[in-house]
Amino acid sequence: MNESLWQLGIFLVVRDQNNPDPLKKSLGPLRARIVCLGIKNDIVEKVWLDEDERKILEAFWSYLDGLPEPPVLTGYNIDYFDVPFLRFRTLVHKIQP
């Protein structure tokens, strides 16, 4: 059992849902926002769900900062989507991770 190994999951909503152009319904960090963020390891499952993306991100980074040892985040395509998306949305809100 490895308590520092965490599975990461992000759930997004597209801001321009009424736009008829499918190319404008991108899941990129400019058009989508985080509505739910979750992590889990062998012992703990933690989920943040809120319409306010800033609250989710602040709570997420605060939780990670309070862990006894730095987490190792894992997930499908995490290096090319999840982590860059999280970093960009964190910068948008001017939150210090």
Phi and psi in degrees as GROMACS dihedral restraints (atoms count N, CA, C in turn):
[ dihedral_restraints ]
;  ai    aj    ak    al  type     phi  dphi    fc
    3     4     5     6     1  -123.6    20    10
    4     5     6     7     1   104.9    20    10
    6     7     8     9     1   -71.7    20    10
    7     8     9    10     1   -16.3    20    10
    9    10    11    12     1   -92.1    20    10
   10    11    12    13     1    -4.1    20    10
   12    13    14    15     1   -93.8    20    10
   13    14    15    16     1   114.4    20    10
   15    16    17    18     1  -119.7    20    10
   16    17    18    19     1   136.3    20    10
   18    19    20    21     1   -87.8    20    10
   19    20    21    22     1   131.9    20    10
   21    22    23    24     1  -109.6    20    10
   22    23    24    25     1   139.2    20    10
   24    25    26    27     1  -138.4    20    10
   25    26    27    28     1   136.0    20    10
   27    28    29    30     1  -123.9    20    10
   28    29    30    31     1   135.1    20    10
   30    31    32    33     1  -116.4    20    10
   31    32    33    34     1   130.3    20    10
   33    34    35    36     1  -117.7    20    10
   34    35    36    37     1   158.7    20    10
   36    37    38    39     1  -129.7    20    10
   37    38    39    40     1   141.5    20    10
   39    40    41    42     1   -85.3    20    10
   40    41    42    43     1   131.5    20    10
   42    43    44    45     1   -66.3    20    10
   43    44    45    46     1   -39.4    20    10
   45    46    47    48     1   -96.0    20    10
   46    47    48    49     1    56.9    20    10
   48    49    50    51     1   -67.0    20    10
   49    50    51    52     1   -23.9    20    10
   51    52    53    54     1   -89.8    20    10
   52    53    54    55     1    -2.0    20    10
   54    55    56    57     1   -76.4    20    10
   55    56    57    58     1   123.1    20    10
   57    58    59    60     1   -72.6    20    10
   58    59    60    61     1   -16.1    20    10
   60    61    62    63     1   -79.4    20    10
   61    62    63    64     1   112.4    20    10
   63    64    65    66     1   -62.7    20    10
   64    65    66    67     1   -25.5    20    10
   66    67    68    69     1   -70.4    20    10
   67    68    69    70     1   -20.6    20    10
   69    70    71    72     1   -87.0    20    10
   70    71    72    73     1    -5.6    20    10
   72    73    74    75     1   -96.9    20    10
   73    74    75    76     1    44.8    20    10
   75    76    77    78     1   -71.2    20    10
   76    77    78    79     1   149.0    20    10
   78    79    80    81     1   -91.7    20    10
   79    80    81    82     1    19.7    20    10
   81    82    83    84     1   -71.0    20    10
   82    83    84    85     1   161.9    20    10
   84    85    86    87     1   -69.3    20    10
   85    86    87    88     1    -9.3    20    10
   87    88    89    90     1   -85.0    20    10
   88    89    90    91     1   -28.9    20    10
   90    91    92    93     1  -110.1    20    10
   91    92    93    94     1   -12.7    20    10
   93    94    95    96     1  -117.1    20    10
   94    95    96    97     1   158.2    20    10
   96    97    98    99     1  -136.6    20    10
   97    98    99   100     1   159.4    20    10
   99   100   101   102     1   -82.7    20    10
  100   101   102   103     1   129.4    20    10
  102   103   104   105     1  -114.3    20    10
  103   104   105   106     1   -17.5    20    10
  105   106   107   108     1  -153.0    20    10
  106   107   108   109     1   136.7    20    10
  108   109   110   111     1  -138.5    20    10
  109   110   111   112     1   132.4    20    10
  111   112   113   114     1  -140.5    20    10
  112   113   114   115     1   149.0    20    10
  114   115   116   117     1  -137.4    20    10
  115   116   117   118     1   153.8    20    10
  117   118   119   120     1  -153.2    20    10
  118   119   120   121     1   153.8    20    10
  120   121   122   123     1  -131.3    20    10
  121   122   123   124     1  -161.5    20    10
  123   124   125   126     1   -68.6    20    10
  124   125   126   127     1   -16.7    20    10
  126   127   128   129     1  -115.1    20    10
  127   128   129   130     1   -39.3    20    10
  129   130   131   132     1  -122.1    20    10
  130   131   132   133     1   140.1    20    10
  132   133   134   135     1  -119.3    20    10
  133   134   135   136     1   128.7    20    10
  135   136   137   138     1  -129.6    20    10
  136   137   138   139     1   128.2    20    10
  138   139   140   141     1  -131.0    20    10
  139   140   141   142     1   135.7    20    10
  141   142   143   144     1  -116.1    20    10
  142   143   144   145     1   123.4    20    10
  144   145   146   147     1  -132.8    20    10
  145   146   147   148     1   122.1    20    10
  147   148   149   150     1  -165.5    20    10
  148   149   150   151     1   152.1    20    10
  150   151   152   153     1   -76.0    20    10
  151   152   153   154     1   -17.7    20    10
  153   154   155   156     1   -94.1    20    10
  154   155   156   157     1   102.8    20    10
  156   157   158   159     1   -58.8    20    10
  157   158   159   160     1   -38.5    20    10
  159   160   161   162     1   -58.4    20    10
  160   161   162   163     1   -43.0    20    10
  162   163   164   165     1   -62.1    20    10
  163   164   165   166     1   -41.0    20    10
  165   166   167   168     1   -61.4    20    10
  166   167   168   169     1   -49.3    20    10
  168   169   170   171     1   -65.8    20    10
  169   170   171   172     1   -41.6    20    10
  171   172   173   174     1   -62.2    20    10
  172   173   174   175     1   -44.1    20    10
  174   175   176   177     1   -65.7    20    10
  175   176   177   178     1   -41.1    20    10
  177   178   179   180     1   -60.9    20    10
  178   179   180   181     1   -53.1    20    10
  180   181   182   183     1   -65.4    20    10
  181   182   183   184     1   -36.4    20    10
  183   184   185   186     1   -64.1    20    10
  184   185   186   187     1   -41.9    20    10
  186   187   188   189     1   -62.6    20    10
  187   188   189   190     1   -47.5    20    10
  189   190   191   192     1   -61.6    20    10
  190   191   192   193     1   -39.6    20    10
  192   193   194   195     1   -63.7    20    10
  193   194   195   196     1   -28.9    20    10
  195   196   197   198     1   -86.7    20    10
  196   197   198   199     1    -3.7    20    10
  198   199   200   201     1   -70.6    20    10
  199   200   201   202     1   147.3    20    10
  201   202   203   204     1   -65.5    20    10
  202   203   204   205     1   -27.5    20    10
  204   205   206   207     1  -139.4    20    10
  205   206   207   208     1   152.8    20    10
  207   208   209   210     1   -58.8    20    10
  208   209   210   211     1   135.7    20    10
  210   211   212   213     1   -78.6    20    10
  211   212   213   214     1   151.8    20    10
  213   214   215   216     1  -105.7    20    10
  214   215   216   217     1   111.8    20    10
  216   217   218   219     1   -89.1    20    10
  217   218   219   220     1   134.1    20    10
  219   220   221   222     1  -126.6    20    10
  220   221   222   223     1   161.5    20    10
  222   223   224   225     1   163.9    20    10
  223   224   225   226     1   165.9    20    10
  225   226   227   228     1   -71.5    20    10
  226   227   228   229     1   125.5    20    10
  228   229   230   231     1    59.2    20    10
  229   230   231   232     1    26.9    20    10
  231   232   233   234     1   -63.0    20    10
  232   233   234   235     1   -36.1    20    10
  234   235   236   237     1   -71.2    20    10
  235   236   237   238     1   -25.8    20    10
  237   238   239   240     1  -109.1    20    10
  238   239   240   241     1    -9.1    20    10
  240   241   242   243     1  -132.1    20    10
  241   242   243   244     1   -66.3    20    10
  243   244   245   246     1   -57.0    20    10
  244   245   246   247     1   -54.3    20    10
  246   247   248   249     1   -66.8    20    10
  247   248   249   250     1   -47.4    20    10
  249   250   251   252     1   -59.9    20    10
  250   251   252   253     1   -38.4    20    10
  252   253   254   255     1   -63.3    20    10
  253   254   255   256     1   -47.8    20    10
  255   256   257   258     1   -58.6    20    10
  256   257   258   259     1   -44.9    20    10
  258   259   260   261     1   -62.7    20    10
  259   260   261   262     1   -44.8    20    10
  261   262   263   264     1   -64.1    20    10
  262   263   264   265     1   -47.9    20    10
  264   265   266   267     1   -65.7    20    10
  265   266   267   268     1   -32.2    20    10
  267   268   269   270     1   -65.2    20    10
  268   269   270   271     1   -42.8    20    10
  270   271   272   273     1   -64.6    20    10
  271   272   273   274     1   -39.2    20    10
  273   274   275   276     1   -56.5    20    10
  274   275   276   277     1   -41.2    20    10
  276   277   278   279     1   -87.8    20    10
  277   278   279   280     1     1.8    20    10
  279   280   281   282     1    55.9    20    10
  280   281   282   283     1    43.6    20    10
  282   283   284   285     1   -97.7    20    10
  283   284   285   286     1   136.5    20    10
  285   286   287   288     1   -88.6    20    10
  286   287   288   289     1   112.1    20    10
